[in-house]
Amino acid sequence: MSENYDPHLQELRRGTIVLAALQLLQTPGYGYGLLQDLEQQGFQTDANTLYPLLRRLEKQGYLVSEWNTGEARPRKFYCTSPEGVDLLQNLVTEWSNLTTSITNLTHIIEGGTS
Amino acid sequence: MNATLTTRYIAAAVTSLPQHMQADVEQELRALIADATDGRIDAGEDQGLAERAVLTELGDPAILAASYADRPLHLVGPKYYLTWLRLLKLLLIIIPLCAGLGVALAQSLTGAGIGVIIGETIAVIISAIVHTAFWVTVVFVILERTGAETGTTWSVDDLPEPETPASSRVGLIASLVLLGVAAGALLWDRFIGLAWITGERLSVLNPDLWPWWMAALFALIAAEALFAIALFVRGRWTMRLAVGNTMLATLFVSWVLTLLGRGQLMSPEFIDRVFLASGVEADTLRILGVVLAFVASGIAVWDTIDGWVRLGKTRGSEPVSE
């Protein structure tokens, strides 16, 4: 039965990855490390969605990137740009508005049934 | 062996990317895959299996590349699909019909046999359908990939008007008046003559058609009038009316084609005086006859299809209450 819920749950989660990534990348990070961090924070992400997403955000100017060649394995580090921080604040505001709305909704239903 | 899996994967993913992205994505992917593999090995997995698992997780490299390059993974997406569908439907009616009619007409004019005409027409219609579908789709695939605007945005003004009922009083009166005029013209032609040549009146239609062929034509006209009245009374198209309409159209076209084929439709005197006397060749007359036959058939076919389409719309828009 829960398989039928999956598309709806995915739909709901979709936008949250951008929010979480912008938040986490305020301290610079690289692809695999970010994937680990996201999972640790409870955001289930597929590698093949996250990596192209980082590129897209970079192209849109919300992330800046830099190659770190200091270590044995050169890695591309991403960092949230000032525009990215702006976007992040907007997303967070929207999210908390939604949370309030959902809480209110639940209260109405509980009030109605009890 | 293990190194080549990653190398092969990266090569497959990078090859379809734009030139300027290739080196960057290649290096990044290499690091990402190595990191993830190391992560799995640290968790106690065998190296070969870890690499396989990481690459499997990343999925089809072509899909990953499309995602990197922001390329659509469909032929025609939601932005253009409806425009494509509407245009294709319209063109699939117009182009094969025009091409088929054109070829049939041309073949008839050159005096081809009926088998050749039918064969050629079907071949041309099929090839017109294939070409139309293919080229229209190609154009939209290009639009989809260049992101061009089609210039068609929907607005409330585009909403279709509700179909005017088939039973409008104006329609009935127009039909009856037209049929009356046609009957009057036939009588006028017989007793006075429609053509007026050098001070003399001539019949256009063959006077030998009287009385029986003409009686049949008048019966058809009367039947058409009854049909118009029945349609008005009924208020909408029904299965019976559509069948009746088809039969009337078939009978009418049979009447015209039979007489044209026998060369009995026009008055011989009229043809002598108007065409042959002014130097028109018999060949040209035959061509005029073929064109006339096509016009008559075209009108009949259109009238028949129109009836069925209207029936379909009535069926679609309201519950049938027979």
Interface residues (C-beta under 8 A of the other chain):
Chain A: Y30 G31 Y32 G33 L35 Q36 D46 A47 N48 T49 Y51 P52 R55 R56 W67 R73 P74 R75 K76
Chain B: D24 V25 Q27 E28 L29 A31 L32 A34 D35 A36 G39 V54 E57 L58 G59 I63 L64 S67 Y68 D70
